[in-house]
């Protein structure tokens, strides 16, 4: 199994470099790599015990593979496969597919790391590959957004590296477990960087502009899987160190409430989806025990929503309310919206109920409010007008429908994983949350016009906000010590 793991890790990079040499094979090599990743994830689920690989024993450089990793790897494979299907009939160059598959490989590596040095390398490679995809159109706007993302990412990882060195200085090991005896500033620096990379809470306010201004398939990749590379180490640290778990969960609740508060009043569809990602990442880290399954359902839903949003007649809700979309487009939009809202018959219901059942007592009220807020957000999309005769923004290619079928089909199949969650009490609670959120939207929110400040999204404030979060984390870590 160790040899298989090393081969699986190397395959995306070999495929990416081969695409540069033989560009005619771009789509096929990329697809083959994603099939291999999905098969590897399935293999992990069948293992009787987790798999650990010691790369450097003396420095604590290790890889650890278990069902939590498998959920993130499977999400990476399915979301990336959907994006390839979406782009299959477009004019995307071999460079796009090569960078995409290199991004896929670096994310896979991040999802099996349990030491800070291996994780640093994986996150840096993924950040560069993601920035190159954001800048792919080569317009002034896309290049600026990519450089902005790269700047924030690199500054965050600089802080991270200092924290990793402090952990090593304390234990002569880069292992995640080294946080236990490391100075509080190590935890503050590392967690601030990971929160920033994941787009969680206010330290991730680079996310709305980056995700909303990127091309449709790139937005689907960013929100569906890329940001989870920052969330996964937080989940893993919380699972390894019980003392750290409350810190992670506090930021999870904060992100869930913060993101949904902005999303509710957004007037732009892609910005709504981006702020919803901030909120949903909070859901993922709020209950680390079930984070893997929630990450899978969110990745499938959010990538499908971004792909659908790219085909709407307009990004502006004001226009969409007067210009109906084609009903064929509204149906998958409605299904995806219901799943992320936690409606039964979709895997999103199981993920939401599992998370609510694994919360600490103090988390219950704010997270239930965040659940209602999520319904309000997606009611804005579900209740948009539609018409079978409406002309789509652009011809909807076969690749688009195959991508949507893969993602929504995955949600239906995943619905069988935790079928025991389907109790009468859970079903009634979920229906009550969905009905309550829809009523609040139709009765109140639909009529409100609220302009929330965007000051902290501005480039000159992003590093300042990161610094404030590091101070807050230092206080948490100092109290923990």
N, C-alpha and C positions, 0 to 999 in steps of 0.2 A: 504493500500500500504506500510505503514511503517513496518508492521509485515512481509510482503512478502520480503521486502528489507533486513531485518535482517536475515531471513531464507536463502535467496539467498547468502548473504555474508558468512554465516556459513557453507553452504553445501559443498564447496570444501575442507574445513579443516576436516569436519566430514568424507567425502569420503576418504581423504588421510589417516587419522588415521585408518579408517576401513580396508583399503587395507593392512596395516601392520598386522592387526589381521586376516583377511581372504584374503590372497593373491590370491586365485583362482578367486576372483571377480575383479581383478585389472582393466582390460580393460573395463569391463561393468560398473563399478562404475564411472570410469573416463569419459566414453562416456555419461552416464546419466547426470553427472555434467555439461558437455559442452553443452548438449541439453538445460538444464535449463538456462544456461547463455545466449545462443542465444535467447531463448524465453523471458527472462527478458529484453534483449536489444530491442527486437521487441515491448514489452510492453511499454518501455520508449518512443519509437518513436510515440506511439499512445496517450501519455499523452497530455492533453491540456495545461498544464503549468509545469514548472520544479518542482521537488520534493526536499524539504529540510528537513533534520533531525537534530535536535539540540541534541547533545549527552551531552555536558557540556556547558550550556549557559554562565556561568561566565568566562570560559576560551576560548570561541569561537571555541570549538571543534564541527565541523559540517560536514555533508555529503550533497552533492549537486548533483542531478542527472538530466541531460537534454540531448538533442540530441547529444551534443559534447561527453559526457560520453558514450552514447549509441554506437556511432561509434567505440570508443576504446574497449568497452566491446565486441561488435560483432566481431571485429578483433581478440581479444583474444580467443573467442570461436571457430572461424573458423580455425585459424592457429593451435590452440591446437588440434582440431579435425582432421585436416589433418595429423599432426604428429602422432597421435594415429593410424590412418589408415595406415600410412607408416610403423609403428613399429609392427602392429598387428601380422604379420607372422614371426617376428624375435624372438630372444631369450631374449628380454629385461625382466628384473626381476620386481617383484612387487615394489621393491624400486624405480625403474625408474618412474613407473606410479604414485606412491604416491608422490614423489617429484615434478613431473610435475604438478599434480593437486593442490598441495599446492602452487606452483608457480603461477598457474592460479588464485587461490583465492586471493593471495596477490596482484597480478596485478589488479584484479577487484577492490579491496579496494582502491588502489592508484588512480584509475580512477574516484572515486567519492569523494575524499577528497578535502576539501577547507580550511583546517587548517594544519599548519606545523607539529604538533605533531602526528596526525593520519597518515599523509603522511610519517613521519619518520619511524614509526613502519612498515607500508606497504612496504616501500622501503628496509628496513633492512631484512625483511623476504624474499622478492623476491630475494635480493642479495645472501643470504645464499642458498636458493633453487636452484638458477641458478648456483652457484659455485659447488654445489653437482652434478648437471647434467653434467657440464663440466668435472668434475673429474670421471664420471661414469666408463669409461674404465679401470681406476686404473693403467694406465701406468705412468711411470715417467713423460713423457711429459704432459699428461692430468692433472696430479696432480699439476705440476708446473704452467701451464696456469691457472688453477682454483685458486690456491693460489695468483697468480699475480693479477687476477681479483678481488679476495676478498680483497686483501690488498688495492688496489686503491679505491675500493668501500667503504671500511670502513674508510679510511682516508678522502674521500670526505664527508661522512656522519658525521664525527666528526666535520668538519668545518660547515656543515649544522646545526648541533645541537647548536653550539655556536651562529650562526645567528638566529635560532629560539628563543633562550633564550633572545637575544637582542630585538627581536620583542615583546616578552612577557613583557620584562622589560619596554618597552615604552608604552604599551597599556593594560597590564594585559590580553592579549588575543593572541592566536596563529593563529588567522584568517589571510588568505592571505591579506585581506584588511589592516592589520597592517603594511604592508610595506610602506604605504603612509607616516606615521609619524615616522618611525623607523630610526635610524642612518644609514648612507650610508654603513657602514661596514656590517650591517645585510643583506642588499640586495646583497652585493658583495660575502659574504660567502655562502648564500643560493643559489644564481644563479650559482656560480662556482661549487657547489656540484651537482646541477641538470644538468648542462651542461656536467659534467664528467659522471654522471650516464647514461645520454642519449647518450654519445659518440659524442657530438657535438663540432665541431671545434677542435683546437689542444689540448684542455683539455681532449678529448676523444680518444687519440691515443692508449689507451689500446685495443680499439675495433678491429682493423684489425687482430692482432695476435689471440685474443680470439675467434673471430668468424670463422676465417679460420682454426684454429687448432682443433676446437671442432668436435665431431661426426656430421654427416650430419643432423639428426633430431634436435640436440641441436642447431646447427648453424641456422636452420630454425626458431626455437623458439626465439633465441637471436635477430636476425635481424628482424624477422617478428613482434615481439610484446614486448620483454623484455625491449629493449632500449626506447620504447615509454613511459614507466613508468616515465622516467626522463623528457621527452619532454612534457607530458600532463600538469604537474604543471606550466611549463613556459607558455604554451598556456592559461591556466586558469588565471594566474596572469595578462597576457597581456589583456585578455578580461575583467577582473575586474577593473584593473587600467590602464587607458589610458596613464598615464605618463610612465609606465613601458614598454608599447608595443614597442616603438622605440628601446629600449635596446635589447629586444628579437629579433626584426626583423634584427638588425645589425648583431647579431651572426648567425641568420638564413642565411643571404646572405653570410657571411664569410664561414659557413660550406658548403653551396651548391657549392661554387667555390672551396674551399680547397679540399673537398672530390672527386669531379669529376676530378680535376687536377691530383691527384694521380691515380685515377682509370683508366684514359685514357692510362697511360703508364705501368700499371701492367702486369706482365707476368704470373701470377697465377690466375686461374679463381675464386677461393674462396676469395683471397685478393681483386680482382676487385669488387666482390659483397660486400665485407665488406666496402671498401672505398666508394662504391656507397651508402651504408646505411648511412654513415656519411653525404654525400651530400643530400640524400633524407630527412633525419631528418631536415636539413636546410630548405628544401622546406616546411616541415610541420609547422615549427614555423615562417616562413617568412610571412604568411598570417593567423593569428590566427582565423579569422572568418570562414575559410573553412578547418581548420586543421583536424577536425574529419574525413571528407570524404577522404582527402588525406592520412591520416593514414591508413584507411581501404584499399584503393587501393594499397598502398605501402606494407602493411603487407601481402596481398594475393599474390602479385607479387614476393616479395623478398623471402618469404618462399618457393614458388614453384621453384624459380630459384636455391635456395640452395639444395632442394631435387633433382632437375635435375642434378646439378653440381656433386653431390655425385655419380651419375651413369655414368659420362663421362669417356672415356677411360683413361684420364689423367687430372691432374690439370694444367699442363703446356701448354700454348698456342703454344709453339714451337712444342710440340708433337702432339697436336690436329690438327695443320695445315697439318700434314703429315699422321695422322692416323684418317680416317673419323669415325664419330660417326654413330650410327644407325639412319636412317631417322625418325623412330617412336619416337625417343628421341628428335631429332632436331625440330620437329613440335611444341611441347609444349614450347620448349626453344625459338623458334622464336616468338610464340604468346605472351609469357611473356615479351620478350625483346621489342616487338612492343608496348605493353601496357605501360610499364614503360617509354618508349620513347615518349608517348603521341599520338600514332597513333589513328585515329578515329575507332569507333566500339568497343573500350574497355573503361572500366571505368577510366583507366589511362589518357585518353584524356580529360575527363570531369574534373578530379582532377587537371590536369596541367593547363587547360584553366581557371578554377575557380580561381586558385592561381594567375595566371598572371593578371587576371582582378581585384584582390583585393590587389595588391601591391601598395606601395607608389611610387611616381614618380621616386625617386632616386634609387629604387630597380629594376626598369624595365630592364635596360640594362644588369646589371650583371646576373639577373635571366634568361633572354633570352639566354645569353651566356652559363649559366649552363644547360639550356634545350638542346642546341646544343651539349654540352659536354656529356650529358647523352646519346644522340643518338650515339655519337662516341664510348662511352664505350660499349654499347650493340651491336654495329655493329661488334665488335670483336668476339662476340658470334654468332650473326645471320649469318655472312658470313663464318663460319667454314664449312669445307667439311663434307658431310654426304652421307651415302649409305645404301640402304635397306638390303644389304647383310652383313653389318658390324656387328661384334659380340659385344654385350654390355659388359661393364666391369663386370657385374654380372647379373644373371637372374632378370629381372624386374617383381617383384611380383604383384599380383592383388592389394595389399594394396598401392603400389606406384601409380598405375594408378587411383585408387579411390581418393587418396590424391590430385593428380594433377587435376582430374576432379572437385573436390570440390573447389579448389582454383581458377582455371581458369573459372569455371562455375560461381563462385561468382563475378568475374570481369565482366562477360557478363550480369548477372542479375543486378548488381549495375549500369550498363550503362544506366538503365532506370530512375535512381534517378534524374539526372539533365539533362534531354533530351533537355531542352531549350538552353543548351550550343551549341547544334548542329546548328550553323549558318554558312552561306557560308564563312564569313570572318574567323571564328575560324577554320573551316575545312581546308581552304586554308593555314592558318598560320601554323597549325599543320603539314600538309603535307610538307610545305616548310622547317620547322625545321628538320623533319625526313630526307627529301631528302638532305638538306644541310649537316647535320651531317654525313650521309652515304657517300656522295661525299668526304668530308674532310678526312674521315677514309680511303677510298679506294685510294685517290690520294696522301695523305701525311702521316697520322699517321701509316698506315700499314707498311710503309717502315722505320719508325724512331725507333731507339733503344735508350731510355733515361733511365738512372738509377737515380731515385730521392732518396735523402738521407732518411735513416730510423733512424737517430740518436735519434730523440725525441720519437720514439717508444720504446727505450730501457728502461728497468725497472728503472734504476737509475735516468732517466730524467723525469719520469711521474709526480712525485710529484712536481718537480721544475716547470714544465709547468703549473700545476694546480695553483701554487702560482702566477705565472705571470698573468694568467687569472684573478685571484682574485684581483690583483692590477689594472688591466685594468677595471674590473667591478666597483671597488671602485671609480675610476676616473669618470666613467659614472654616478654612483650614486651620487657622490659629485656634479657633474655638474647639475644633475637633481634637487638636493635639492637647 
